Amino acid sequence: MVKQPKGNTDGFLAMLTTILRRYKQVVIELWVDHARWHKGKRIIEFLSIHKRLKIEYILKYHTELNFQERLW
C-alpha cells in the first residue's frame, strides 16, 4: 500500500489512487471509519471523478465489528 507518516487527506487520496490503478476492471467498495481525512470536499470531488470507487462509512460504534467486545 501507500505508507504515510500520519493520517491526512493527501495520504488518503494517494492510497485511493493506488487502489484504482491496481484494480482497473472492477467496482471498488471501500469501508472506512469517520476520520476527518476520509471526508470533505476533496474526497467528494475525487469520488465524483472516479465513479467506480464507492466509499462507505462504518458505524461509529458497532460491537459486532470489534472482536474484543465478543470476548468480554
DSSP file (Angstrom, degrees, kcal/mol; ACC not computed):
  #  RESIDUE AA STRUCTURE BP1 BP2  ACC     N-H-->O    O-->H-N    N-H-->O    O-->H-N    TCO  KAPPA ALPHA  PHI   PSI    X-CA   Y-CA   Z-CA
    1    1 A M              0   0    0      0, 0.0     2,-0.6     0, 0.0    14,-0.0   0.000 360.0 360.0 360.0-164.6    0.0    0.0    0.0
    2    2 A V        -     0   0    0      9,-0.1     2,-0.5    10,-0.0    13,-0.1  -0.896 360.0-147.2-103.8 119.9    0.9    3.6    0.3
    3    3 A K        -     0   0    0     -2,-0.6     3,-0.0    12,-0.0     0, 0.0  -0.758  18.0-178.2 -92.5 129.1    2.8    4.5    3.6
    4    4 A Q        -     0   0    0     -2,-0.5     3,-0.1     1,-0.1    -2,-0.0  -0.944  33.5-129.1-123.7 145.6    2.2    7.9    5.1
    5    5 A P  S    S-     0   0    0      0, 0.0     2,-0.3     0, 0.0    -1,-0.1   0.820  91.4  -3.7 -64.9 -29.8    3.8    9.3    8.2
    6    6 A K  S    S-     0   0    0     -3,-0.0     2,-0.3     2,-0.0     5,-0.2  -0.978  89.5 -81.1-155.3 163.3    0.3   10.3    9.6
    7    7 A G        +     0   0    0     -2,-0.3     2,-0.3    -3,-0.1     3,-0.1  -0.522  63.1 137.8 -72.1 126.5   -3.3   10.2    8.5
    8    8 A N     >  -     0   0    0     -2,-0.3     4,-2.2    29,-0.1     5,-0.2  -0.968  64.3 -98.5-157.9 170.1   -4.3   13.1    6.3
    9    9 A T  H  > S+     0   0    0     -2,-0.3     4,-2.7     1,-0.2     5,-0.2   0.885 119.0  54.8 -62.7 -40.9   -6.3   13.8    3.2
   10   10 A D  H  > S+     0   0    0      1,-0.2     4,-2.0     2,-0.2    -1,-0.2   0.923 110.6  45.8 -59.8 -44.2   -3.3   13.8    0.9
   11   11 A G  H  > S+     0   0    0      2,-0.2     4,-2.2     1,-0.2    -1,-0.2   0.891 112.3  50.6 -65.7 -40.0   -2.3   10.3    2.1
   12   12 A F  H  X S+     0   0    0     -4,-2.2     4,-2.4     2,-0.2    -2,-0.2   0.912 110.9  48.5 -65.4 -42.1   -5.8    9.0    1.8
   13   13 A L  H  X S+     0   0    0     -4,-2.7     4,-2.3     2,-0.2    -1,-0.2   0.871 110.1  52.4 -65.8 -36.0   -6.1   10.3   -1.8
   14   14 A A  H  X S+     0   0    0     -4,-2.0     4,-2.1    -5,-0.2    -2,-0.2   0.905 110.2  48.6 -64.3 -41.0   -2.8    8.8   -2.7
   15   15 A M  H  X S+     0   0    0     -4,-2.2     4,-2.4     2,-0.2    -2,-0.2   0.919 110.9  49.9 -65.0 -43.1   -4.0    5.4   -1.3
   16   16 A L  H  X S+     0   0    0     -4,-2.4     4,-2.4     1,-0.2    -2,-0.2   0.898 110.1  51.1 -61.8 -41.1   -7.2    5.7   -3.3
   17   17 A T  H  X S+     0   0    0     -4,-2.3     4,-2.0     2,-0.2    -1,-0.2   0.908 110.0  49.7 -62.8 -42.3   -5.3    6.5   -6.5
   18   18 A T  H  X S+     0   0    0     -4,-2.1     4,-2.2     2,-0.2    -2,-0.2   0.916 110.4  50.1 -62.7 -43.9   -3.1    3.4   -5.9
   19   19 A I  H  X S+     0   0    0     -4,-2.4     4,-2.1     1,-0.2    -2,-0.2   0.922 110.0  50.5 -60.9 -44.6   -6.1    1.2   -5.4
   20   20 A L  H  < S+     0   0    0     -4,-2.4    -1,-0.2     1,-0.2    -2,-0.2   0.876 110.9  49.4 -63.2 -37.2   -7.7    2.4   -8.6
   21   21 A R  H  < S+     0   0    0     -4,-2.0     3,-0.4     1,-0.2    -1,-0.2   0.887 113.2  45.9 -67.8 -39.2   -4.5    1.8  -10.5
   22   22 A R  H  < S+     0   0    0     -4,-2.2     2,-0.6     1,-0.3    -2,-0.2   0.833 117.8  41.5 -74.9 -32.7   -4.1   -1.8   -9.2
   23   23 A Y    ><  +     0   0    0     -4,-2.1     3,-0.6    -5,-0.2    -1,-0.3  -0.708  68.8 155.7-118.8  78.4   -7.8   -2.8   -9.7
   24   24 A K  T 3   +     0   0    0     -2,-0.6    -1,-0.2    -3,-0.4    -2,-0.1   0.764  66.9  47.2 -79.3 -27.9   -8.7   -1.3  -13.1
   25   25 A Q  T 3  S+     0   0    0      2,-0.1     2,-0.3     0, 0.0    -1,-0.2   0.302 101.0  71.0-102.1   9.6  -11.5   -3.6  -14.2
   26   26 A V  S <  S-     0   0    0     -3,-0.6     2,-0.4    -6,-0.1    -3,-0.1  -0.866  76.8-114.3-128.7 158.0  -13.7   -3.7  -11.1
   27   27 A V        -     0   0    0     -2,-0.3     2,-0.5    26,-0.1    26,-0.2  -0.765  37.4-147.2 -83.8 135.3  -16.0   -1.6   -9.0
   28   28 A I  E     -a   53   0A   0     24,-3.1    26,-3.4    -2,-0.4     2,-0.6  -0.914  14.8-168.8-113.7 127.6  -14.4   -1.0   -5.6
   29   29 A E  E     -a   54   0A   0     -2,-0.5     2,-0.5    24,-0.2    26,-0.2  -0.967  12.8-171.2-114.5 116.4  -16.4   -0.6   -2.4
   30   30 A L  E     -a   55   0A   0     24,-3.1    26,-2.8    -2,-0.6     2,-0.5  -0.923  11.1-153.5-114.9 126.7  -14.2    0.6    0.5
   31   31 A W  E     +a   56   0A   0     -2,-0.5     2,-0.3    24,-0.2    26,-0.2  -0.875  24.6 168.0-100.9 127.2  -15.3    0.8    4.1
   32   32 A V  E     -a   57   0A   0     24,-2.5    26,-2.5    -2,-0.5     2,-0.0  -0.848  31.9-109.2-132.4 166.4  -13.6    3.4    6.2
   33   33 A D        -     0   0    0     -2,-0.3    -1,-0.1    24,-0.2    27,-0.1  -0.128  44.7 -90.8 -84.3-170.8  -14.1    5.0    9.7
   34   34 A H        +     0   0    0     25,-0.1     5,-0.1    23,-0.1    -1,-0.1   0.013  66.8 148.8 -95.5  28.1  -15.1    8.5   10.3
   35   35 A A    >   -     0   0    0      1,-0.1     3,-2.1     2,-0.1     4,-0.2  -0.328  58.1-118.4 -60.0 145.8  -11.7   10.1   10.4
   36   36 A R  G >  S+     0   0    0      1,-0.3     3,-1.2     2,-0.2    -1,-0.1   0.790 112.3  59.4 -61.6 -28.4  -11.8   13.7    9.2
   37   37 A W  G 3  S+     0   0    0      1,-0.2    -1,-0.3     6,-0.0   -29,-0.1   0.561  95.3  64.2 -79.4  -5.9   -9.4   12.9    6.2
   38   38 A H  G <  S+     0   0    0     -3,-2.1    -1,-0.2   -26,-0.0     2,-0.2   0.431 108.8  42.4 -89.4   0.0  -11.9   10.3    4.9
   39   39 A K  S <  S+     0   0    0     -3,-1.2     4,-0.2    -4,-0.2     3,-0.2  -0.737  73.4  79.9-132.4 177.3  -14.5   13.0    4.3
   40   40 A G  S  > S-     0   0    0     -2,-0.2     4,-2.4     1,-0.2     5,-0.2  -0.380  83.9 -55.1 111.9 175.3  -14.6   16.5    2.9
   41   41 A K  H  > S+     0   0    0      1,-0.2     4,-2.5     2,-0.2     5,-0.2   0.880 127.5  51.1 -60.0 -44.9  -14.7   18.5   -0.3
   42   42 A R  H  > S+     0   0    0      1,-0.2     4,-2.1     2,-0.2    -1,-0.2   0.875 111.5  48.3 -65.1 -36.8  -11.6   17.0   -1.8
   43   43 A I  H  > S+     0   0    0      2,-0.2     4,-2.6    -4,-0.2    -2,-0.2   0.924 111.6  49.6 -68.3 -44.2  -12.8   13.4   -1.2
   44   44 A I  H  X S+     0   0    0     -4,-2.4     4,-1.8     1,-0.2    -2,-0.2   0.911 111.8  48.8 -60.9 -43.3  -16.2   14.2   -2.7
   45   45 A E  H  X S+     0   0    0     -4,-2.5     4,-1.1     2,-0.2    -1,-0.2   0.911 111.0  50.3 -63.0 -42.5  -14.6   15.8   -5.8
   46   46 A F  H >X S+     0   0    0     -4,-2.1     4,-2.1     1,-0.2     3,-0.5   0.922 111.3  48.3 -61.2 -45.5  -12.3   12.7   -6.2
   47   47 A L  H 3< S+     0   0    0     -4,-2.6     6,-0.2     1,-0.2    -1,-0.2   0.817 105.4  58.4 -67.3 -30.6  -15.2   10.3   -5.9
   48   48 A S  H 3< S+     0   0    0     -4,-1.8    -1,-0.2    -5,-0.2     3,-0.2   0.794 111.6  42.1 -69.4 -26.2  -17.3   12.3   -8.4
   49   49 A I  H << S+     0   0    0     -4,-1.1     2,-1.0    -3,-0.5    -2,-0.2   0.852 115.4  50.1 -83.1 -39.2  -14.5   11.8  -11.0
   50   50 A H    ><  +     0   0    0     -4,-2.1     3,-1.5     1,-0.2    -1,-0.2  -0.722  66.8 172.8-105.6  81.8  -13.8    8.1  -10.1
   51   51 A K  T 3  S+     0   0    0     -2,-1.0    -1,-0.2     1,-0.3    -4,-0.1   0.709  70.3  64.9 -66.4 -23.4  -17.3    6.6  -10.3
   52   52 A R  T 3  S+     0   0    0    -25,-0.1   -24,-3.1   -26,-0.0     2,-0.6   0.512  88.1  81.8 -82.2  -0.8  -16.2    3.0   -9.8
   53   53 A L  E <   -a   28   0A   0     -3,-1.5     2,-0.4    -6,-0.2   -24,-0.2  -0.917  61.0-174.7-104.7 122.2  -14.9    3.7   -6.3
   54   54 A K  E     -a   29   0A   0    -26,-3.4   -24,-3.1    -2,-0.6     2,-0.5  -0.960   8.5-157.6-117.1 132.1  -17.6    3.8   -3.6
   55   55 A I  E     -a   30   0A   0     -2,-0.4     2,-0.3   -26,-0.2   -24,-0.2  -0.942   9.4-174.8-112.1 128.8  -16.8    4.7    0.0
   56   56 A E  E     -a   31   0A   0    -26,-2.8   -24,-2.5    -2,-0.5     2,-0.5  -0.899  18.3-134.9-116.5 149.2  -19.0    3.6    2.8
   57   57 A Y  E     -a   32   0A   0     -2,-0.3   -24,-0.2   -26,-0.2     3,-0.1  -0.909  15.3-132.6-109.3 126.7  -18.6    4.6    6.5
   58   58 A I        -     0   0    0    -26,-2.5   -24,-0.0    -2,-0.5   -26,-0.0  -0.356  40.4 -87.8 -69.8 156.6  -18.7    2.1    9.3
   59   59 A L        -     0   0    0      1,-0.1     3,-0.3   -26,-0.1    -1,-0.1  -0.300  35.3-117.7 -62.7 150.4  -20.9    3.0   12.2
   60   60 A K  S    S+     0   0    0      1,-0.3     2,-0.4    -3,-0.1    -1,-0.1   0.865 103.7  17.1 -61.3 -36.0  -19.1    5.0   14.9
   61   61 A Y  S    S+     0   0    0      5,-0.0     2,-0.4     4,-0.0    -1,-0.3  -0.913  71.2 159.0-140.0 112.6  -19.7    2.2   17.4
   62   62 A H    >   -     0   0    0     -2,-0.4     3,-1.7    -3,-0.3     4,-0.4  -0.884  22.3-163.7-137.6 101.7  -20.6   -1.2   16.2
   63   63 A T  G >  S+     0   0    0     -2,-0.4     3,-1.1     1,-0.3     6,-0.2   0.788  87.0  63.5 -61.3 -30.5  -19.9   -4.1   18.7
   64   64 A E  G 3  S+     0   0    0      1,-0.2    -1,-0.3     5,-0.1     6,-0.1   0.770 102.6  50.9 -66.1 -23.0  -20.1   -6.8   16.0
   65   65 A L  G <  S+     0   0    0     -3,-1.7     2,-0.7     1,-0.1    -1,-0.2   0.534  96.7  76.7 -90.3  -7.0  -17.1   -5.3   14.2
   66   66 A N    X>  -     0   0    0     -3,-1.1     3,-1.1    -4,-0.4     4,-0.8  -0.891  63.9-163.5-108.9 105.9  -15.0   -5.2   17.4
   67   67 A F  H >> S+     0   0    0     -2,-0.7     4,-1.1     1,-0.3     3,-0.7   0.831  87.2  61.8 -58.3 -35.2  -13.6   -8.7   18.2
   68   68 A Q  H 3> S+     0   0    0      1,-0.2     4,-1.6     2,-0.2    -1,-0.3   0.847  95.4  61.4 -61.6 -33.3  -12.7   -7.7   21.8
   69   69 A E  H <4 S+     0   0    0     -3,-1.1    -1,-0.2     1,-0.2    -2,-0.2   0.864 101.6  52.5 -62.2 -34.8  -16.4   -6.9   22.5
   70   70 A R  H << S+     0   0    0     -4,-0.8    -1,-0.2    -3,-0.7    -2,-0.2   0.830 107.2  52.8 -70.0 -31.2  -17.3  -10.5   21.9
   71   71 A L  H  <        0   0    0     -4,-1.1    -1,-0.2     1,-0.2    -2,-0.2   0.841 360.0 360.0 -73.0 -32.7  -14.6  -11.7   24.3
   72   72 A W     <        0   0    0     -4,-1.6    -1,-0.2     0, 0.0    -2,-0.2   0.476 360.0 360.0 -75.7 360.0  -15.8   -9.5   27.1
